[in-house]
Amino acid sequence: MLKFVLFLAAIVVIFLLAFIASTNKKGIKIKPIAIMVVLQLVLAYLLLNTEVGVFIIKGVSELFEHLLKYAADGINFVFGGMTNKGEAPFFLTVLMPIVFISVLIGIAQYIKVLPIIIRFLGLALSKINGLGKLESYNAVASAVFGQSEVFISVKKQLPYLPEHRLYTLCTSAMSTVSASILGAYMTMIEPKYVITALVLNLFGGFIIANIINPYEVTEQEDIIDIQEGEKQTFFEMLGEYILDGFKVAIIVGAMLIGFVALISMINYVFAAIFGISFQMALGYVFAPFAFIIGIPSSEIVDAGTIMATKLLSNEFVAMMDLAKITDTLSSRTIGIISVFLVSFANFSSIGIITGAVKGLNEKKGNLVAKFGLKLLFGATLVSLLTAAVTGVML
């Protein structure tokens, strides 16, 4: 009974925070929000508590397990002998498989399977989310291509997008994760939580956007004009996606080095002055949010610390920290925190998205920079909502 009360409290707090930041409080559409919350609950129950959900998650998990094995063949060919058995470094076991997953995405894109799926799902979502077809397409595409690459596919639309529509597109991009790194996540947290978060975040982004940034889109405005790249040969495409995957792995690795080192230094200095690490201090700040999303009271500070780490650095750093204390946490806490971590909602993503948009259209990139903090605020509320929905189902 308590978890249902906490869920209602979480919904009230999350929606109230979104309402306070709303740019058009009178324009908030209750019906699509209610429908999508119900859909989140149904999908969470299906994925976490039914045989159908077990079957789906087992199938996806086994698929990625096989893909990671195939990726390991390529990694071992290049880096074999560099590490002792059972002691392969994080970069090789977690980040390098991104290259192979990126190749598979490129092939699906090249043979036109992926664009059809994205358009179909986007059109279906537009029927229930109260927003436009472009917003719906972008949300699905973000979950495939990633938060920076997705804007290339809507390059032609960028110059004509007003601020409110651009905000929704950016919120979707920050609230999701790219398919190329799903395998990496599944090596760090349970696959069922990765898949659950991916599905719930899709709807969560629309829910929060409908509160913070409600608007109407006319039929004339709602044109999906997708940017097509130059026609490439199959092997040109393979080369491009291989290099793109490698770039992602290198960038994530570089960010981990920088953030882990920086947090270590800040923790040391903060502890020397105040007698408590900076992360632990932030854990107390986030503890109330951890409590309302269903974390047991005895674990809210530890959970809050992981949540704060994700916000300040990135999800990989937070997942690594979670793995260190897994033995001290309940399975319920691990599940709730795991789904919270599966998104790009962190401070560094503001710069990534701003840079991506600015590279395509400088004026719109400057606009994104102006609402960067509000963008992170909205995406963080999406993660909290996903965690709260998961909490009531565990």
N, C-alpha and C positions, 0 to 999 in steps of 0.2 A: 504493500500500500504506500509505503514511504517513497518508493521510487516514482510512483505516479504523481504524488504531490510535488516532488522535486522537479519532475519533468514539466509540470504546469508552471512552477515557479521559474524554471529556466526559460520557458517560452515567453513568459511575461517580461522577464528581465531583458532577454535578447531583443524581443520586439520593441520594448520600451526604449532601449538604447538606439535601435534603428530609427524609431519614430522621432526621437529627439534630433537626430541628424538629418531627418527627411527634408528634402527641398520643396516638397509639395504635399503637405499633410492632408489636404482635402482631396487630393487625387489618388490616394491609396485605394487599391481595388482589393476588397476583402475576399471575394469569391475565389480568384485564382490562387491566392495565398493559402486559403483553407484547403482547397483541392490538393495543392502540392504538399502541404504538411501531412495530410492523410496519405498521400502517395508515398511519402518518405517513411511513414510508420508501417505501411503495408509492405514496402520493399525491404525495409530493415527486418521485419518479422520473417518475411520469406527467405531472406539470405541467411539469417542467423538462427532461426528456430524451426525450420521445416526440412523434410527430406529432399524436397526440390532444391532448396537453397544449398544443402550439403552437396547434392549432385552437381549443381552449377559451379560452386566454388572448387570442388574437387577437380572438375574438368578443367577449369581455368588454371588452377594451381599446377596440375600435372602437365598442362601445355607449357607453362612457363618453366617448369622443372626440366622438361625435355629441351626447350630452347636454350636454357642456361647450360645444359650439358653440351649442346652443339657449340655454343659460344666458347665453352672451356676448351674444346679441341683447337680452335684458332688461337686462343690465349696461350695454351701450353706449347703450341708450335713456335710461337714468337718468344715467350718468356720462360719456357720450360728450363728447369735447372737453376733458376734464380732464387728459388725459395725452397725451404725444407718441407717435406710432406706434412700436410696438416697445418702449416704455418704461412699459407699464402697471404700476402697483405691485402688490405681492404681495397686498394686501387685495382688489383687484378681480379679479385673474386666478386666484387660488387659493382665497380664502375666500368670495367672493360666490357662486360656483356652488353652494355648500352649500344656499343658499335653494331653488334649483330642484330639487335632488336630494331635499330634504326634502319638497317638494310631491309628487313622484312616490311617495315612501314613504307619504305620507298618503292618496293615491288608492288605492294597493294595499291599505292597511289598511281604507279605507272600503268597498271592494267585496268585502271578506272573502277576498281571495286570499292576502294575507300571513299572516293568522292560521292558515289551513289549512296553508300551507307550513311555518310555524314548528312547529306541533303535529306534523306528519308527521315532520319531521326530528328533532324532540325525542324522539318515540317511538322512532324508529329508533336514535338514539344511546343511549337508555336500555337497549337490549338488549345493548350491548357495554361500556358504561363502568363498570359495577359500582355505579352511583349511582341516584338516583331519577328519576322522570319530570319532577318539577318542576325539578331541577337541569339536566336535559337541555333542557327547554323554555327555561329561563332563559339557557343558553349560546347557543342559536340566536337567541333574542330580543335578547340583548345585542349580537350582531353586526349587528342591524338597527336597533334603537332607540338604542343607546348605553348607556354605563355608569350614567348617572343616570336616564334616562327608563324603562329596563327595569323598575325597581322599582315603577313605577306599575301595571304589568300584573299584578304579584303582590301588590298591596297587601293583599288580603284574607287572604293567607297569612302575612304578616309577623308578626303577634302570636303565631302558634303555632309559629314556626320556632325550634328550639334553636340554640345558638351554632355547633355543627359544621356544620349545614346552611346557616346564614347565611354562614359563612365561604366555603363552596364557591360559593354564588351570587355573592358579592362578588369572588372570585377569577376566576370566569368573566367578570364584567363588566369587570374591570381588564385581563384578558388579551386581550380582543378589541378591535375598533374598530367604530364605527358605520358603517352603509352610507352615511350622508349625507356622510361626509368621504372616502370611497374615491376619488372623483374628484379631490379636493385632493391626496391622496397620489400619485395617478398623474401629476400634473403635476410632481412633485418626484423620484420614483424610478420605476424601470421597473415597468410594470403587472404583469409576471409575478411579481415579488417581492411585490407587494401581495397578489395573489390567493393565492400560495403561503402567505404568512404567515397570511392570514385562515383558510385551511383547516387548517393545522397547529396554529395556536393553539387552535382549537376542541377538538382532541383533547389538546393539551398541557395545557390547563387541567384536564381530567379526570385526566390522568396524575399531575400534581403534587398535585392535591387528594387522590387516592387514596393518596398516600404521606404527605403532611403531615397529612391529615385524614380517615383512613378510617373508615367507619361503615356500618351496615346500615339500610335504610329498609323499614319494614313496609308492607304493602299498604294498611293503614288510614291511615298517615301520608302516603302518597304520592298526594295528591289535587291535581290541577292545577285550581285555582279562579281563573280569570283575571278580573281586574278589567275590567269593561266601562265605558267612559265614558258620559256622557249622550249620548242620540241627537242627532246634529247633522244639519243640512242639508249638502248637498254643499259649498256655498259657505262655510258656517261652518267646515267642516273645512279647506278651502283656506286661508282666512284664518289659522286657527290654525297650520297647518304652515308657511305662509310666514313668520309671525312667529317660530315656533320655530327655523326654519333661520337667520333673520337673527340671532336671539339667539346661536346657536351660533357664527356667524361673528364677531360682535362680541366674544364671550367669548374665543374663540381669539386674535383680534387683540389684545385687551387683555393677555392672558397673554404673548403674544410680545413686546409692547412692554416689559412689566415684566421678564420673564426675560432678554431679550437685554441690556437696559440693566443689570440687576443683575449678570449674568455679566461684562459688560464692565468694570464697576467693580471687582468682586472680582478679576478677572484683572490689572487694573492695579495694585491695591494689593498683591496676592500677588507679582507680578513685581518690584515695587519693593523688597519685603522679602527675597524668596528668590531672585530672578533667574530665575524660571520661572513661567509662568501657572498659575493654579489648575486649569484644565482639563487642561493637560499633566501636572500632578502626578497628577491622578486617572487620566489615561491610563496611567501606570505601574502604578497600583493595579489597573486592569482588564485590563492587558496579558496576564497569565496566563490569564484567562478567554477573551480574544480568541484566544490561541494554541490552546487545546484545542478551540474550536469550528471551527478550521480556517483561521484567518487566517495568512498567511505571516509568518514571524518578523520580517522587515524592516518590517512594517506594523502590528505589534500595538500599538504605542504610539499611533499615529494612530487606529487602530480603537478602542482602549480609551478614548481621549479622547471620541470620538463616543458610545460606549456610556454613559460617565459623564454626558455632557451630557444625554442622553435621560432618564436616571434623575433627575437633579437638576432639570431644567426640564420639557421635554416633547418629544414626537417631532418636532414641527414645527421647533423650534429645532435639534435634532440633524440633521434632514434638510437644513436650510439650511446647516449647517456641513459636512455631507458633500458637498454640491454644490460647495463652495468648494475641496475637495481631491480631487475625483473624478479629475482628470488625473494625480494622483500615486499613485493606487492601482490595483492589479490588478483585473480584472473579477471575479475570485473574491472578493476582499475586499469589493468594492462589493455583490455579491449577498448575502453572509453578513450584512453590517452592515445592509443594507436590510431584510431580513426581521426582524432583531432590533428595528428601530425601529418596526415596524408593530404597536403595541399601546399601551394607555393606562398601562403600568406606569411610573409616576413618582410623586414625592412629592406633587405637587398633586392627583393622583387620589384620594389618601387622603381629603382634605378634600371633594372632589366627591362621592364615594360616601357618605361619612359624612353629609354635608349632605342628600343625596337621600333616604337611609333615615330620617334624623332628621325630615325634613319630613313623612314619612308615619307614623312611629312613633318617638317620642322615645326610648323605652326601648331599642329595637333599634338606633337610631342611636348611642346611647352605647356599646352593645356593640361595634358596628363600630369605633368610635374606639379601643376598648381593644386590638383586635387589628390596628390599622391597619398597623403596621410589619411584622407577620407576613404580612399580606395583600400588601404590596408585595414582600416577600421571595419569596413563592410566585409572584406574577405575573412577577417578574424571572427566576425559574428557568424559567418557561414560555417566555419570550423566548429564553433561552439554549438550551433544548432545541430550539426551532424553528430557531434559527441553526445548531446542531450537525447536525441532520437535513439542512438545506439544504447545509451544507458538504460532507457526504459525497456529495452528488449533483452538485456542481459540478466 
